[in-house]
Structure formats: structure tokens, C-alpha cells
């Protein structure tokens, strides 16, 4: 009765029946019913926001009701923000028998909404293709599979076909994501005292370009098996090596130095030790982790002291100032519970140093040249664990004028997508 009177007082009976019923269930005696009602309200989307916000604002609502309504609001608002940076791709269905390549690609482009440039290959070649509800990458791989002079690459403005050999190893697909084996190489040591076999395998994880995830993708091999039942040890490539992109399927490995982040992106090389000496096939299981940045929002420190801290989920932001002229330091620190792939590299894409502004009490903007500490154009990374990034700049101002606020733009939320993969029966070279 108490809840019904509150609903009447709030005017919810003027709302649609689904809202009334679901809001009432947020206080049900059953936790399962409450959980389901909260989830169902979130699924109603933006239409449910006015009613939910009234519940949160009302003094008649119980604490449980407010907590549940607030949680549903956060879910809806996150879904709205997510929809701006991530969506499932259009599925493609094409059946073509002995059809000109250009005609097939025109149909793929029409269904996917992605431009395809094929001027570098034989557009008159005959193609047989049968795909149903496939993704763009699946379809393109099918068009190029087994071809010596037909491959493709994703570009910011669409897809371009190349007169090159398609990578012969398999791929795993999940929605707009693809994980594929790029290279495999086995080194066998037949020394009479020690006989070993070591596999070097390169994996590449990518997704449709229009989605624009963070550049760095985290790749992990969780399990490796061969057809001899061997105990296989898996480790990432020595971080003291650099892996450069060459032609499709090729990698140039250089020892020493620092690997530029833009060359790492979505590629990772692993060494697998302990293969059976007579092994001919191997299986790999693992996961690729993609992160999609939501819209950057303005972070504001009101009347900042000489040291301020702000918790932003996966990141703690610290703002400090000292000396005359004042030196301001803005640092980002990885939260212990963070699961963000390549966290330190992600900060370099999530923070906009040009947006950093200091404003005095009269509303005047004070010039600040906020510089990354470290390599030009990049933030400084902690070399041991990559758990912090620093920026620093000097502020020229009259000390008698207090600071009103410091503000800058930062992507505080990421949408994380975990893409499992499994390759079975890979034939060893």
C-alpha cells in the first residue's frame, strides 16, 4: 500500500503500464524479481528515464527503490553513449556462381555500406561465393581465400583489394571482430644431447574500421596443445624485440630498442616451447580484448589545492602544482582492478592535452603549455610496469589571483569487448 500511494503521488499512473509495473517490482520481496525489473527497465531505453528520475528525486521513495532506479538510469545512459561508438555490423548474404569479381564486390559493398576499391586486382576474374549472414571480414576472406594474387586490407575510408597472396592460415570471427594466425615458424634442435622444438606464432586481432576502437588490442593465448599431448609453455615475444609490419603475413623482428606503439597495435607474437618432436598439428585457445572509448567529457577541479586526486574508474588522476613560476603536473595512474587493455597506451588516446585550461577567479584563461614527460608527442610511461603517465607545464600568472578551476577533456569510460578464439588442427610448417 505504501508503494502504491507513493506511485499515485508521483503521478506514475499517467505513464505507460510497463513503467508502472516494473517500477513497482523494484521493491518486490524477491531479489530475483527486483533484478529482472531493473534489467527490463534498462532495456526500455531512454523512454524510461523521466519516470526513473522522478523516483530518484522523490522523498517518498525508499532507499532500495532509489538505488535500483539510479542503477537502471546508469545502464540506460551507458547504452546511449555506447551506441555512438559501437554497433553490430550489417550481415551479408551472397550466392554467386562463376560471377565477375566486380559484381560480387558491388553487392558486398551495398549490403555492408562500406566502400570497396578493387582497381589493383583483376576485376573481371570469375568468383564463386556462398555466404549467409556473414560479417564483412568473413565475406572478404572468402573472396580471397586460396588466391595467389588477391588479398585485402582495411583502410580508414573503406576496403582495398591488393594483388598479393592471401594469408593461408585460418581466422576466427565474432561480430565485427577477427582474430587470425599471421605466421608460424618451427625451430627444431636436433643436437644429440638436447632435442627440442619451438614454435613462433604471430596473431593479429582487428575489427571493422568504422567502429574505431583504441589502437592497442590485448591478445592472450591461454592454452596450447599438440597432437602428441606435450606440455607446452606459452610466453609473449621478448619485449626487447620490435616487430614491424611488412607485406601481408610477413614480420621483421629486430632485437633491442623501444617498440613504437603504433607498430604494435593489434599484433602479438608468442613463443611456444616444449612441442613434441614428432608433432604435426597444434591447437590454440585464447582471448582478444578490444576497448572502445566513449565520448570525452570535461573533468573539472574547482578551486584546486596544491594537490588534488580524482578517481575515474580504471584510472586515478592526480593534479599537483609547485614552485614559482608554478609547475603543474597532471598524472594518470592505473587502478589496481583495471582490466583496460594496454592501459598506459590507452591514456595517450583518451586524454586531450590541448584541452587543459587554467581559469582565474575573473574567468580569464591562463596559458599553459602542457607537455608530455618522455618521448616527444607522448606521455611518459613507467618503464617497469606501465602503470602511470605524466604531463607537465608551467603557468605564468599573478599569484594574487586565485584559481577558479582547472579543466580538461578525458574519456572516463570504455566499452570492453572480449573476443574468445580457438584454432584446432593447425598444421605445423
Secondary structure, 3 states (H helix, E strand, C coil): CHHHHHHHHHCHHHCCHHHHHHHHHCCCCCHHHHHHHHHHHHHHHHHHHHHHHHHHHCCCCCHHHHHHHHHHHHHHHHHHHHHCCCCCCCCEEEEEEEEEHHHHHHHHHHHHCCCEECCCCCCCCEEEEEEEEECHHHHHHHHHCCCCCCEEEEECCEEEEECCCCCCCCEEEECCEEEEEEEEEEEEEECCCCEEEEEEEEEEEEECHHHCCCCCCEEEEEEEEECCCCCCEEEECCCCEEEEECCCCCEEEEECCCCCHHHHCCEEEEEEECCCCCCCEEEEEEEEEEEEECCCEEEEEECCCCEEEEECCCEEEEEEEECCCEEEEEEEEECCCCCCCCHHHHHHHHEEEEEEEEEECCCCEECECCEECCCCCCCEECCCCCCEEEEEEEECCCCCCCEEEEEEEECCCEEEEEEEEEEEEEECC
